[in-house]
Amino acid sequence: MNAIRKRWDDIAMNTKFNLAQFLYAIELILDSTCFAFDGRFYEQIFGSPMGSPLSPVLADMVMDDLETQRLSSLNFTVPIYYRFVDDVFAIVPRTKIDEIVTTFNNYH
């Protein structure tokens, strides 16, 4: 939701909803997700659902925020960093692996 708020000026140009309405619609979509597996139905209670057209868009926004915030907070340069949706390939100094893992894992 923070990622959407942060980008609201860009999003607002493409919708007639105000921010509160838009966030409500997103929450409604995320909170009313169920799926079937092995003949049984389940309700997803957290996160964005796999297979939903909304999930990759939200993942991209969150990952963009994570990269921007966490990479700039490091006291060293990450020479190679690539991302596809939520998969990351990075080359970092061997002595900095623990630091980068901790830094990224502390993002919420």
PyMOL commands that set and color helices and strands:
alter all, ss='L'
color gray80, all
select helices_A, chain A and resi 2-6+8-12+19-31+54-73+94-105
alter helices_A, ss='H'
color red, helices_A
select strands_A, chain A and resi 34-37+40-43+80-84+87-91
alter strands_A, ss='S'
color yellow, strands_A
deselect
rebuild
show_as cartoon
